[in-house]
Amino acid sequence: MATLLRTTGEILQLNDLSLAALQLAVGGFIEGITTYDDRIMYINEEGELLGLPVNQYATELTKFWYEAIFGDVVILTPEETQAESG
């Protein structure tokens, strides 16, 4: 079960880890990035271009690698990522 982290700070659980579900959750094409604690965060790869709001909570999880993360994100643990690909 993945975590959906909205720009509002709302946290939801996401059971469906299919590509379509991940894209729906972030509102577009996804890009996977690594958080400071080695989880995988799926973001909208065009979030900034689309003018999505900054996700302060997600930005904190990337520490100094990214200036800002835009839009809602889905976060998976390494175990969830393994299950998704397996």
C-alpha positions in Angstrom: 0.0 0.0 0.0 1.5 3.3 -1.1 1.1 6.7 0.4 -0.6 9.6 -1.5 0.6 12.9 -0.2 -1.5 15.8 -1.4 -0.3 19.4 -1.6 -2.8 20.2 1.2 -0.9 17.9 3.6 -3.7 15.3 3.4 -2.3 11.7 3.5 -4.2 8.8 1.9 -3.4 5.2 1.2 -3.3 4.0 -2.4 -3.8 0.2 -2.9 -3.6 0.2 -6.7 0.0 0.6 -7.9 -0.7 0.2 -11.6 0.8 2.8 -13.9 -2.7 4.2 -14.6 -3.5 4.5 -10.9 -0.1 6.3 -10.2 -0.7 8.7 -13.2 -4.3 9.4 -12.0 -3.0 10.1 -8.4 -0.4 12.7 -9.6 -2.5 14.1 -12.4 -0.3 13.2 -15.4 2.9 11.4 -16.6 5.0 10.2 -13.7 8.6 10.5 -12.8 10.2 8.5 -10.0 12.7 10.2 -7.7 14.4 9.0 -4.5 13.6 10.6 -1.1 16.3 11.2 1.5 15.3 8.0 3.3 15.5 5.8 0.1 11.8 5.6 -0.7 10.5 6.2 -4.2 8.4 9.2 -4.9 6.3 9.4 -8.0 5.7 13.0 -9.1 4.0 14.6 -12.1 6.9 15.1 -14.4 5.3 18.3 -15.8 4.1 19.6 -12.5 6.0 22.9 -12.6 5.1 23.5 -16.2 1.4 22.9 -15.5 1.5 25.4 -12.7 0.7 22.8 -10.0 1.1 24.1 -6.4 4.3 23.4 -4.5 4.1 20.3 -2.3 6.0 21.5 0.8 5.7 18.1 2.5 7.1 16.2 -0.5 9.8 18.8 -1.0 11.0 18.2 2.6 11.4 14.5 1.8 13.8 15.3 -1.1 16.0 17.6 1.1 18.5 19.4 -1.0 18.2 17.5 -4.2 15.2 19.4 -5.5 14.2 23.0 -5.0 10.5 22.2 -5.1 8.2 19.3 -5.8 4.9 20.3 -7.5 1.6 18.6 -7.1 0.4 15.5 -5.3 2.8 12.6 -5.0 2.8 8.9 -4.4 5.5 7.5 -2.1 6.5 3.8 -2.0 8.9 2.0 0.3 11.6 -0.1 -1.3 9.5 -3.2 -0.5 6.5 -1.8 -2.2 8.5 -1.0 -5.2 9.8 -4.6 -5.4 6.2 -5.9 -5.1 5.1 -3.5 -7.8 7.8 -4.7 -10.3 7.5 -8.4 -9.3 
